[in-house]
């Protein structure tokens, strides 16, 4: 396929590398052009504007947040896009913006697919992302070869793109809640002289197996929050988006409010660029340790 790709952060760059390995042609654009150089060496073609990327069989975007997406995907860009082009947005954005984008694309004859991913940059580099896709079935069919190049499984949620986004926000809310409880539990056991690693060995071999408790628990046990695989400030963004989505359908999320405040405290103490696991540091600080 001939595709464009907009947004070359750690996740986007890893995706493009795997798309190139699968033999597809990729035009790339990023606000900071230097981030594209390594991909150019692997076969990507660097373009000067988002409009040049917004062509071919499809265009994929992986931008940081709602503001970045609004700045790049403008009405003018959509107006000049070829009718029938597919835009696949893989970023974690608000449900409200997803609904807005779906309407804006449809009015200009551009197919819009929301396909947020689950997995950190190391998972993206391995081509093992979990993809949650929402949008027109025919459009998803056409871009499935790209999904196959970057992910281990694509879950099709339905014809409404925003439903994929709310699923991703719900999953990230659950992840944030798990890390919050890990941090609090670590502070509890260490306060009584129990080694966090011993506690972690017990729970991950029994009632809480899996990468979330093992990975984030290890970081909390070692008090090692850098380099960040998922930054606390991005976690805060996602929890806030989950709360906004809940508010839109009058759904209380009391635990999400607690986690938001913990992440806000982490950011306020200079931990925004540290890994999500810095919630362990927040819990320890509250206990005076």
PASEBA-1860 file (N, C-alpha, C; in nm, 3 decimals):
! residues 289
1> XXXXXXXX> 0.083/-0.119/0.000/0.000/0.000/0.000/0.087/0.125/0.000 ~ 0.030/0.233/-0.049/0.095/0.364/-0.048/0.025/0.448/0.058 ~ 0.094/0.473/0.170/0.029/0.544/0.278/0.111/0.665/0.325 ~ 0.041/0.756/0.392/0.106/0.866/0.461/0.102/0.839/0.610 ~ 0.197/0.894/0.683/0.197/0.877/0.828/0.237/1.010/0.892 ~ 0.151/1.059/0.981/0.170/1.189/1.046/0.191/1.167/1.195 ~ 0.305/1.212/1.247/0.335/1.200/1.389/0.435/1.090/1.417 ~ 0.560/1.129/1.443/0.667/1.032/1.459/0.730/1.036/1.598
9> XXXXXXXX> 0.644/1.033/1.699/0.695/1.014/1.834/0.744/0.871/1.848 ~ 0.768/0.827/1.970/0.820/0.692/1.990/0.725/0.587/1.933 ~ 0.597/0.606/1.954/0.501/0.508/1.904/0.490/0.513/1.752 ~ 0.473/0.633/1.698/0.458/0.647/1.554/0.580/0.597/1.478 ~ 0.699/0.631/1.526/0.821/0.588/1.458/0.833/0.437/1.457 ~ 0.798/0.373/1.569/0.804/0.227/1.575/0.705/0.163/1.478 ~ 0.586/0.222/1.467/0.486/0.171/1.373/0.536/0.181/1.229 ~ 0.589/0.297/1.194/0.636/0.318/1.057/0.747/0.220/1.023
17> XXXXXXXX> 0.837/0.196/1.117/0.947/0.101/1.091/0.892/-0.036/1.054 ~ 0.789/-0.081/1.123/0.731/-0.212/1.093/0.650/-0.212/0.964 ~ 0.587/-0.099/0.934/0.513/-0.089/0.807/0.610/-0.097/0.689 ~ 0.724/-0.032/0.703/0.826/-0.039/0.598/0.880/-0.180/0.582 ~ 0.903/-0.247/0.694/0.954/-0.385/0.689/0.857/-0.477/0.617 ~ 0.728/-0.444/0.625/0.626/-0.527/0.559/0.616/-0.497/0.409 ~ 0.695/-0.402/0.360/0.702/-0.375/0.218/0.611/-0.266/0.165 ~ 0.553/-0.186/0.253/0.464/-0.078/0.209/0.542/0.050/0.185
25> XXXXXXXX> 0.487/0.137/0.101/0.546/0.269/0.077/0.489/0.368/0.178 ~ 0.576/0.445/0.240/0.530/0.536/0.345/0.589/0.675/0.326 ~ 0.500/0.774/0.320/0.540/0.915/0.323/0.520/0.965/0.466 ~ 0.621/1.026/0.524/0.614/1.064/0.665/0.626/1.215/0.683 ~ 0.551/1.266/0.782/0.561/1.407/0.820/0.559/1.416/0.971 ~ 0.645/1.503/1.022/0.650/1.528/1.165/0.684/1.674/1.186 ~ 0.635/1.731/1.295/0.664/1.871/1.323/0.814/1.895/1.335 ~ 0.884/1.800/1.394/1.030/1.809/1.404/1.089/1.718/1.297
33> XXXXXXXX> 1.132/1.772/1.183/1.175/1.690/1.070/1.290/1.595/1.102 ~ 1.375/1.632/1.198/1.491/1.548/1.227/1.450/1.408/1.277 ~ 1.330/1.397/1.334/1.286/1.267/1.384/1.257/1.170/1.271 ~ 1.246/1.222/1.149/1.214/1.137/1.035/1.337/1.081/0.966 ~ 1.453/1.132/0.999/1.575/1.095/0.925/1.605/0.945/0.931 ~ 1.595/0.887/1.050/1.623/0.745/1.063/1.527/0.660/0.981 ~ 1.402/0.703/0.975/1.303/0.630/0.896/1.330/0.646/0.747 ~ 1.383/0.762/0.708/1.418/0.783/0.568/1.526/0.684/0.527
41> XXXXXXXX> 1.618/0.657/0.616/1.724/0.560/0.588/1.668/0.420/0.571 ~ 1.551/0.395/0.632/1.487/0.264/0.620/1.393/0.256/0.500 ~ 1.378/0.368/0.427/1.297/0.366/0.306/1.179/0.459/0.303 ~ 1.150/0.529/0.413/1.039/0.623/0.414/1.074/0.748/0.334 ~ 0.972/0.814/0.281/0.995/0.940/0.208/0.944/1.055/0.293 ~ 1.032/1.146/0.328/0.995/1.261/0.410/0.926/1.365/0.323 ~ 0.810/1.414/0.370/0.739/1.520/0.298/0.736/1.645/0.384 ~ 0.717/1.758/0.317/0.730/1.887/0.385/0.605/1.934/0.455
49> XXXXXXXX> 0.489/1.882/0.416/0.363/1.930/0.473/0.269/1.813/0.504 ~ 0.176/1.832/0.596/0.077/1.727/0.622/-0.005/1.694/0.498 ~ -0.029/1.794/0.413/-0.109/1.771/0.293/-0.044/1.668/0.201 ~ 0.090/1.667/0.195/0.160/1.569/0.112/0.147/1.429/0.169 ~ 0.133/1.420/0.299/0.112/1.288/0.361/-0.033/1.243/0.346 ~ -0.123/1.340/0.334/-0.267/1.312/0.327/-0.306/1.276/0.185 ~ -0.254/1.161/0.139/-0.278/1.118/0.002/-0.250/0.969/-0.006 ~ -0.255/0.915/-0.128/-0.229/0.773/-0.146/-0.352/0.689/-0.113
57> XXXXXXXX> -0.327/0.566/-0.067/-0.437/0.476/-0.032/-0.500/0.513/0.103 ~ -0.416/0.561/0.194/-0.463/0.594/0.329/-0.358/0.679/0.398 ~ -0.402/0.748/0.502/-0.308/0.824/0.585/-0.334/0.787/0.730 ~ -0.227/0.766/0.804/-0.235/0.732/0.946/-0.181/0.850/1.027 ~ -0.242/0.875/1.142/-0.190/0.980/1.229/-0.174/0.926/1.371 ~ -0.065/0.970/1.435/-0.038/0.931/1.574/0.018/1.054/1.644 ~ -0.072/1.145/1.681/-0.034/1.271/1.743/-0.065/1.267/1.892 ~ -0.003/1.358/1.967/-0.001/1.346/2.112/-0.135/1.363/2.181
65> XXXXXXXX> -0.218/1.457/2.133/-0.341/1.488/2.206/-0.440/1.558/2.115 ~ -0.553/1.599/2.173/-0.657/1.666/2.095/-0.605/1.792/2.028 ~ -0.528/1.871/2.103/-0.479/1.999/2.050/-0.390/1.978/1.928 ~ -0.300/1.881/1.937/-0.210/1.853/1.824/-0.288/1.806/1.702 ~ -0.388/1.723/1.726/-0.468/1.671/1.615/-0.548/1.782/1.548 ~ -0.608/1.868/1.629/-0.683/1.981/1.574/-0.593/2.073/1.492 ~ -0.471/2.089/1.537/-0.378/2.179/1.470/-0.339/2.127/1.331 ~ -0.332/1.994/1.319/-0.286/1.934/1.193/-0.402/1.897/1.100
73> XXXXXXXX> -0.503/1.832/1.154/-0.616/1.786/1.071/-0.719/1.898/1.064 ~ -0.698/1.990/0.975/-0.784/2.108/0.962/-0.891/2.087/0.855 ~ -0.989/2.175/0.856/-1.095/2.169/0.756/-1.036/2.184/0.615 ~ -0.936/2.270/0.602/-0.873/2.290/0.471/-0.805/2.163/0.422 ~ -0.739/2.093/0.514/-0.672/1.968/0.477/-0.773/1.866/0.426 ~ -0.884/1.852/0.496/-0.987/1.758/0.455/-1.052/1.800/0.324 ~ -1.070/1.931/0.306/-1.135/1.982/0.185/-1.056/1.946/0.060 ~ -0.923/1.943/0.072/-0.839/1.916/-0.044/-0.798/1.770/-0.056
81> XXXXXXXX> -0.844/1.685/0.036/-0.812/1.543/0.030/-0.895/1.475/-0.078 ~ -0.839/1.369/-0.136/-0.910/1.294/-0.239/-1.032/1.226/-0.180 ~ -1.143/1.230/-0.252/-1.264/1.162/-0.205/-1.234/1.012/-0.195 ~ -1.279/0.951/-0.088/-1.257/0.808/-0.071/-1.129/0.773/0.004 ~ -1.045/0.874/0.028/-0.924/0.849/0.107/-0.963/0.802/0.247 ~ -0.880/0.720/0.307/-0.905/0.672/0.443/-0.807/0.740/0.538 ~ -0.859/0.800/0.643/-0.775/0.854/0.751/-0.792/0.766/0.873 ~ -0.683/0.708/0.918/-0.684/0.623/1.037/-0.614/0.699/1.149
89> XXXXXXXX> -0.688/0.735/1.251/-0.630/0.805/1.365/-0.603/0.705/1.476 ~ -0.476/0.687/1.512/-0.437/0.586/1.609/-0.410/0.643/1.747 ~ -0.429/0.773/1.763/-0.400/0.838/1.891/-0.514/0.820/1.990 ~ -0.481/0.838/2.118/-0.582/0.837/2.224/-0.635/0.978/2.239 ~ -0.759/1.000/2.196/-0.817/1.134/2.198/-0.951/1.129/2.270 ~ -1.012/1.245/2.287/-1.141/1.253/2.354/-1.251/1.194/2.266 ~ -1.354/1.144/2.331/-1.470/1.092/2.259/-1.537/1.204/2.182 ~ -1.543/1.323/2.241/-1.606/1.437/2.174/-1.535/1.472/2.044
97> XXXXXXXX> -1.401/1.473/2.046/-1.327/1.505/1.923/-1.344/1.393/1.821 ~ -1.349/1.269/1.865/-1.369/1.158/1.772/-1.501/1.173/1.697 ~ -1.605/1.211/1.769/-1.735/1.232/1.706/-1.728/1.348/1.606 ~ -1.660/1.454/1.646/-1.646/1.571/1.560/-1.570/1.536/1.432 ~ -1.463/1.461/1.447/-1.381/1.424/1.331/-1.458/1.332/1.236 ~ -1.535/1.239/1.291/-1.612/1.149/1.207/-1.711/1.227/1.120 ~ -1.776/1.327/1.179/-1.871/1.410/1.104/-1.800/1.494/0.999 ~ -1.687/1.554/1.037/-1.613/1.641/0.945/-1.560/1.563/0.825
105> XXXXXXXX> -1.509/1.442/0.849/-1.458/1.360/0.740/-1.571/1.318/0.646 ~ -1.682/1.272/0.704/-1.793/1.224/0.623/-1.848/1.334/0.532 ~ -1.850/1.457/0.582/-1.904/1.567/0.503/-1.816/1.600/0.383 ~ -1.694/1.553/0.385/-1.600/1.581/0.275/-1.562/1.455/0.197 ~ -1.635/1.347/0.222/-1.613/1.225/0.146/-1.487/1.150/0.181 ~ -1.434/1.173/0.301/-1.313/1.105/0.347/-1.354/1.005/0.454 ~ -1.308/0.881/0.441/-1.338/0.778/0.540/-1.256/0.801/0.666 ~ -1.319/0.787/0.781/-1.249/0.806/0.908/-1.258/0.680/0.993
113> XXXXXXXX> -1.143/0.632/1.035/-1.134/0.514/1.120/-1.056/0.552/1.246 ~ -1.113/0.522/1.361/-1.039/0.539/1.487/-0.978/0.404/1.521 ~ -0.849/0.403/1.547/-0.781/0.276/1.577/-0.676/0.297/1.685 ~ -0.717/0.338/1.805/-0.620/0.352/1.913/-0.557/0.217/1.947 ~ -0.437/0.223/2.001/-0.362/0.099/2.025/-0.333/0.082/2.173 ~ -0.316/-0.043/2.212/-0.276/-0.076/2.348/-0.137/-0.138/2.342 ~ -0.046/-0.079/2.419/0.092/-0.125/2.418/0.187/-0.008/2.423 ~ 0.300/-0.026/2.488/0.399/0.080/2.502/0.496/0.076/2.383
121> XXXXXXXX> 0.591/0.169/2.376/0.682/0.172/2.262/0.757/0.041/2.235 ~ 0.793/-0.032/2.341/0.864/-0.159/2.319/0.773/-0.261/2.251 ~ 0.643/-0.257/2.285/0.546/-0.346/2.220/0.525/-0.303/2.074 ~ 0.522/-0.172/2.052/0.509/-0.121/1.915/0.627/-0.162/1.829 ~ 0.747/-0.154/1.886/0.868/-0.192/1.811/0.866/-0.339/1.773 ~ 0.804/-0.422/1.858/0.797/-0.565/1.830/0.681/-0.601/1.736 ~ 0.600/-0.501/1.699/0.486/-0.526/1.612/0.376/-0.606/1.679 ~ 0.362/-0.589/1.811/0.268/-0.668/1.888/0.156/-0.585/1.951
129> XXXXXXXX> 0.126/-0.472/1.895/0.022/-0.387/1.951/-0.115/-0.454/1.941 ~ -0.203/-0.418/2.033/-0.343/-0.455/2.023/-0.417/-0.334/1.968 ~ -0.489/-0.353/1.859/-0.554/-0.243/1.788/-0.705/-0.252/1.807 ~ -0.766/-0.142/1.849/-0.911/-0.135/1.866/-0.964/-0.043/1.757 ~ -1.035/-0.098/1.661/-1.076/-0.021/1.543/-1.226/0.002/1.538 ~ -1.264/0.126/1.508/-1.403/0.160/1.488/-1.417/0.246/1.363 ~ -1.519/0.218/1.282/-1.540/0.293/1.159/-1.601/0.205/1.052 ~ -1.614/0.256/0.931/-1.674/0.178/0.822/-1.599/0.048/0.799
137> XXXXXXXX> -1.671/-0.063/0.791/-1.609/-0.194/0.777/-1.522/-0.203/0.652 ~ -1.570/-0.147/0.541/-1.493/-0.154/0.416/-1.361/-0.079/0.429 ~ -1.362/0.034/0.499/-1.239/0.110/0.518/-1.141/0.032/0.604 ~ -1.191/-0.033/0.709/-1.103/-0.113/0.795/-1.046/-0.230/0.715 ~ -1.128/-0.292/0.632/-1.080/-0.401/0.547/-0.961/-0.356/0.463 ~ -0.970/-0.236/0.408/-0.866/-0.187/0.317/-0.734/-0.159/0.387 ~ -0.742/-0.119/0.514/-0.617/-0.088/0.586/-0.571/-0.202/0.676 ~ -0.643/-0.315/0.673/-0.605/-0.428/0.758/-0.461/-0.475/0.735
145> XXXXXXXX> -0.409/-0.472/0.611/-0.267/-0.511/0.593/-0.170/-0.424/0.675 ~ -0.204/-0.298/0.695/-0.119/-0.212/0.777/-0.133/-0.251/0.924 ~ -0.256/-0.277/0.968/-0.277/-0.322/1.105/-0.200/-0.451/1.132 ~ -0.199/-0.541/1.032/-0.129/-0.668/1.048/0.022/-0.647/1.064 ~ 0.073/-0.539/1.006/0.217/-0.512/1.014/0.259/-0.457/1.148 ~ 0.166/-0.395/1.220/0.203/-0.329/1.345/0.145/-0.395/1.470 ~ 0.046/-0.483/1.451/-0.022/-0.538/1.568/-0.035/-0.688/1.566 ~ -0.063/-0.744/1.683/-0.085/-0.888/1.695/-0.232/-0.924/1.675
153> XXXXXXXX> -0.322/-0.827/1.700/-0.465/-0.853/1.681/-0.539/-0.721/1.664 ~ -0.637/-0.722/1.575/-0.725/-0.607/1.557/-0.865/-0.644/1.604 ~ -0.913/-0.567/1.700/-1.049/-0.587/1.750/-1.140/-0.484/1.683 ~ -1.240/-0.531/1.611/-1.333/-0.441/1.543/-1.452/-0.414/1.635 ~ -1.472/-0.288/1.667/-1.571/-0.251/1.767/-1.706/-0.215/1.706 ~ -1.707/-0.164/1.585/-1.833/-0.125/1.522/-1.812/-0.013/1.424 ~ -1.921/0.043/1.376/-1.915/0.144/1.269/-1.892/0.285/1.321 ~ -1.903/0.307/1.452/-1.883/0.440/1.510/-1.741/0.454/1.562
161> XXXXXXXX> -1.660/0.541/1.503/-1.521/0.555/1.546/-1.505/0.584/1.694 ~ -1.593/0.668/1.749/-1.578/0.710/1.888/-1.588/0.594/1.987 ~ -1.653/0.485/1.946/-1.663/0.370/2.037/-1.526/0.306/2.059 ~ -1.440/0.310/1.959/-1.304/0.260/1.977/-1.228/0.348/2.076 ~ -1.252/0.478/2.068/-1.183/0.570/2.159/-1.227/0.552/2.303 ~ -1.358/0.531/2.324/-1.404/0.514/2.462/-1.353/0.383/2.520 ~ -1.338/0.280/2.437/-1.280/0.155/2.485/-1.135/0.175/2.529 ~ -1.060/0.252/2.449/-0.920/0.276/2.486/-0.912/0.357/2.615
169> XXXXXXXX> -0.997/0.456/2.631/-0.997/0.537/2.754/-1.034/0.452/2.875 ~ -1.131/0.363/2.858/-1.170/0.276/2.969/-1.054/0.184/3.007 ~ -0.983/0.133/2.908/-0.868/0.046/2.935/-0.757/0.123/3.006 ~ -0.731/0.245/2.962/-0.626/0.324/3.027/-0.665/0.365/3.169 ~ -0.794/0.387/3.190/-0.842/0.414/3.326/-0.815/0.294/3.416 ~ -0.842/0.174/3.366/-0.815/0.054/3.444/-0.665/0.037/3.472 ~ -0.583/0.067/3.371/-0.439/0.060/3.389/-0.393/0.158/3.496 ~ -0.443/0.281/3.489/-0.405/0.382/3.587/-0.447/0.340/3.727
177> XXXXXXXX> -0.564/0.281/3.739/-0.614/0.237/3.869/-0.525/0.127/3.925 ~ -0.480/0.036/3.838/-0.393/-0.074/3.881/-0.260/-0.019/3.933 ~ -0.203/0.078/3.861/-0.075/0.135/3.904/-0.091/0.213/4.034 ~ -0.203/0.283/4.048/-0.231/0.355/4.172/-0.235/0.258/4.291 ~ -0.308/0.147/4.276/-0.318/0.053/4.387/-0.185/-0.017/4.414 ~ -0.107/-0.040/4.310/0.027/-0.096/4.330/0.112/-0.004/4.417 ~ 0.108/0.125/4.384/0.186/0.221/4.462/0.142/0.227/4.607 ~ 0.010/0.226/4.629/-0.041/0.233/4.766/-0.008/0.104/4.842
185> XXXXXXXX> -0.023/-0.011/4.774/0.008/-0.138/4.839/0.156/-0.147/4.873 ~ 0.241/-0.097/4.784/0.385/-0.098/4.811/0.418/-0.018/4.935 ~ 0.354/0.096/4.949/0.378/0.181/5.066/0.328/0.114/5.193 ~ 0.218/0.041/5.183/0.163/-0.031/5.298/0.260/-0.139/5.345 ~ 0.303/-0.226/5.253/0.386/-0.340/5.296/0.525/-0.296/5.341 ~ 0.582/-0.199/5.271/0.717/-0.155/5.312/0.712/-0.082/5.445 ~ 0.599/-0.020/5.476/0.584/0.044/5.607/0.589/-0.056/5.721 ~ 0.559/-0.182/5.690/0.564/-0.288/5.791/0.688/-0.375/5.774
193> XXXXXXXX> 0.785/-0.327/5.697/0.911/-0.398/5.685/0.913/-0.511/5.584 ~ 0.808/-0.523/5.501/0.805/-0.627/5.398/0.868/-0.572/5.270 ~ 0.956/-0.647/5.212/1.021/-0.603/5.087/0.919/-0.601/4.974 ~ 0.916/-0.492/4.898/0.822/-0.480/4.788/0.842/-0.593/4.687 ~ 0.966/-0.634/4.663/0.990/-0.740/4.566/0.928/-0.871/4.611 ~ 0.934/-0.900/4.741/0.871/-1.022/4.792/0.720/-1.017/4.772 ~ 0.661/-0.902/4.802/0.518/-0.883/4.782/0.483/-0.902/4.635 ~ 0.564/-0.844/4.547/0.538/-0.852/4.403/0.548/-0.996/4.353
201> XXXXXXXX> 0.647/-1.069/4.402/0.662/-1.209/4.361/0.537/-1.290/4.395 ~ 0.481/-1.264/4.512/0.363/-1.338/4.557/0.241/-1.305/4.471 ~ 0.213/-1.176/4.453/0.088/-1.141/4.383/0.093/-1.171/4.234 ~ 0.211/-1.156/4.171/0.218/-1.180/4.026/0.225/-1.328/3.990 ~ 0.255/-1.413/4.088/0.254/-1.557/4.062/0.120/-1.619/4.097 ~ 0.030/-1.538/4.151/-0.099/-1.590/4.192/-0.215/-1.511/4.139 ~ -0.264/-1.417/4.220/-0.391/-1.351/4.186/-0.380/-1.240/4.082 ~ -0.260/-1.183/4.063/-0.245/-1.073/3.967/-0.129/-1.099/3.870
209> XXXXXXXX> -0.139/-1.203/3.788/-0.035/-1.225/3.688/-0.049/-1.125/3.574 ~ 0.051/-1.119/3.488/0.039/-1.035/3.368/0.133/-0.918/3.367 ~ 0.146/-0.854/3.251/0.246/-0.749/3.232/0.222/-0.622/3.312 ~ 0.098/-0.588/3.344/0.072/-0.463/3.416/0.133/-0.469/3.555 ~ 0.096/-0.570/3.632/0.146/-0.579/3.769/0.295/-0.614/3.771 ~ 0.338/-0.700/3.680/0.479/-0.737/3.677/0.567/-0.619/3.636 ~ 0.528/-0.553/3.526/0.611/-0.444/3.474/0.612/-0.321/3.561 ~ 0.494/-0.270/3.592/0.488/-0.149/3.674/0.526/-0.178/3.819
217> XXXXXXXX> 0.494/-0.298/3.867/0.535/-0.335/4.002/0.685/-0.338/4.017 ~ 0.755/-0.389/3.917/0.902/-0.394/3.920/0.960/-0.253/3.927 ~ 0.902/-0.162/3.849/0.952/-0.024/3.850/0.931/0.041/3.987 ~ 0.815/0.013/4.049/0.788/0.069/4.181/0.881/0.007/4.284 ~ 0.902/-0.124/4.274/0.990/-0.191/4.369/1.132/-0.137/4.361 ~ 1.176/-0.107/4.241/1.313/-0.057/4.220/1.321/0.095/4.226 ~ 1.205/0.160/4.241/1.197/0.306/4.241/1.268/0.365/4.119 ~ 1.244/0.301/4.007/1.308/0.340/3.881/1.200/0.387/3.784
225> XXXXXXXX> 1.192/0.517/3.763/1.084/0.574/3.683/1.133/0.640/3.554 ~ 1.258/0.624/3.524/1.314/0.677/3.400/1.412/0.576/3.342 ~ 1.420/0.563/3.209/1.341/0.638/3.110/1.195/0.592/3.109 ~ 1.108/0.684/3.078/0.965/0.657/3.081/0.920/0.583/2.955 ~ 0.847/0.474/2.976/0.783/0.406/2.863/0.644/0.462/2.837 ~ 0.582/0.515/2.942/0.454/0.586/2.929/0.456/0.698/3.033 ~ 0.464/0.820/2.987/0.486/0.933/3.077/0.362/0.965/3.161 ~ 0.389/1.008/3.285/0.280/1.039/3.378/0.189/1.148/3.324
233> XXXXXXXX> 0.244/1.247/3.256/0.160/1.356/3.204/0.063/1.304/3.097 ~ 0.104/1.202/3.022/0.013/1.144/2.924/-0.093/1.058/2.992 ~ -0.053/0.993/3.100/-0.151/0.919/3.179/-0.256/1.011/3.237 ~ -0.212/1.128/3.285/-0.305/1.227/3.338/-0.401/1.272/3.229 ~ -0.349/1.295/3.111/-0.435/1.335/2.999/-0.543/1.231/2.973 ~ -0.505/1.104/2.973/-0.601/0.998/2.942/-0.707/0.983/3.050 ~ -0.667/0.995/3.176/-0.765/0.983/3.284/-0.863/1.100/3.278 ~ -0.812/1.218/3.247/-0.902/1.333/3.232/-1.001/1.310/3.117
241> XXXXXXXX> -0.955/1.251/3.007/-1.043/1.222/2.895/-1.149/1.119/2.934 ~ -1.109/1.020/3.014/-1.205/0.920/3.061/-1.312/0.985/3.147 ~ -1.271/1.078/3.233/-1.368/1.148/3.318/-1.463/1.234/3.234 ~ -1.411/1.297/3.129/-1.495/1.378/3.042/-1.596/1.289/2.968 ~ -1.550/1.173/2.922/-1.640/1.080/2.854/-1.749/1.030/2.948 ~ -1.711/1.008/3.073/-1.808/0.963/3.173/-1.910/1.071/3.203 ~ -1.862/1.193/3.213/-1.951/1.306/3.242/-2.056/1.323/3.132 ~ -2.015/1.295/3.008/-2.105/1.312/2.894/-2.224/1.217/2.900
249> XXXXXXXX> -2.208/1.105/2.970/-2.319/1.009/2.981/-2.360/0.989/3.127 ~ -2.332/1.092/3.210/-2.373/1.094/3.350/-2.333/0.966/3.423 ~ -2.203/0.933/3.413/-2.151/0.811/3.476/-2.044/0.847/3.577 ~ -2.069/0.828/3.706/-1.967/0.856/3.807/-1.847/0.762/3.794 ~ -1.727/0.816/3.803/-1.604/0.736/3.807/-1.522/0.784/3.927 ~ -1.564/0.751/4.048/-1.497/0.804/4.166/-1.350/0.765/4.176 ~ -1.316/0.642/4.135/-1.176/0.600/4.142/-1.092/0.680/4.042 ~ -1.150/0.708/3.926/-1.076/0.787/3.827/-1.043/0.925/3.881
257> XXXXXXXX> -1.132/0.982/3.961/-1.106/1.113/4.020/-0.986/1.106/4.116 ~ -0.978/0.998/4.193/-0.864/0.980/4.284/-0.734/0.966/4.206 ~ -0.737/0.885/4.100/-0.616/0.863/4.021/-0.573/0.992/3.951 ~ -0.672/1.067/3.901/-0.639/1.197/3.840/-0.563/1.285/3.938 ~ -0.611/1.292/4.061/-0.545/1.377/4.160/-0.404/1.327/4.192 ~ -0.386/1.196/4.195/-0.253/1.141/4.221/-0.157/1.175/4.107 ~ -0.204/1.162/3.984/-0.120/1.197/3.870/-0.092/1.347/3.866 ~ -0.193/1.426/3.902/-0.173/1.570/3.907/-0.066/1.605/4.012
265> XXXXXXXX> -0.068/1.535/4.124/0.033/1.556/4.227/0.172/1.518/4.175 ~ 0.179/1.409/4.100/0.308/1.368/4.042/0.362/1.476/3.950 ~ 0.275/1.530/3.866/0.317/1.636/3.773/0.357/1.761/3.850 ~ 0.281/1.795/3.954/0.310/1.914/4.034/0.446/1.905/4.103 ~ 0.491/1.783/4.131/0.621/1.762/4.195/0.731/1.733/4.093 ~ 0.705/1.767/3.967/0.809/1.753/3.864/0.821/1.616/3.804 ~ 0.719/1.529/3.823/0.728/1.394/3.772/0.654/1.368/3.644 ~ 0.613/1.473/3.574/0.534/1.456/3.453/0.603/1.380/3.342
273> XXXXXXXX> 0.735/1.391/3.335/0.810/1.322/3.230/0.855/1.184/3.275 ~ 0.830/1.151/3.401/0.866/1.017/3.451/0.758/0.917/3.409 ~ 0.789/0.789/3.427/0.695/0.686/3.389/0.571/0.689/3.478 ~ 0.462/0.638/3.424/0.336/0.621/3.494/0.356/0.561/3.635 ~ 0.456/0.474/3.647/0.482/0.407/3.775/0.522/0.503/3.885 ~ 0.547/0.628/3.852/0.581/0.728/3.953/0.468/0.746/4.054 ~ 0.352/0.689/4.027/0.245/0.688/4.127/0.292/0.619/4.256 ~ 0.388/0.530/4.244/0.447/0.469/4.363/0.519/0.571/4.448
281> XXXXXXXX> 0.585/0.665/4.384/0.655/0.773/4.454/0.554/0.865/4.522 ~ 0.442/0.890/4.456/0.337/0.973/4.515/0.285/0.910/4.643 ~ 0.256/0.780/4.638/0.204/0.711/4.756/0.305/0.714/4.870 ~ 0.433/0.695/4.839/0.537/0.696/4.942/0.551/0.836/5.003 ~ 0.543/0.938/4.919/0.555/1.075/4.969/0.440/1.109/5.063 ~ 0.320/1.064/5.031/0.205/1.090/5.118/0.222/1.024/5.255 ~ 0.297/0.913/5.256/0.321/0.842/5.383/0.446/0.892/5.455 ~ 0.506/0.996/5.400/0.624/1.052/5.463/0.751/0.973/5.440
289> X> 0.751/0.887/5.334/0.870/0.808/5.306/0.918/0.834/5.163
END
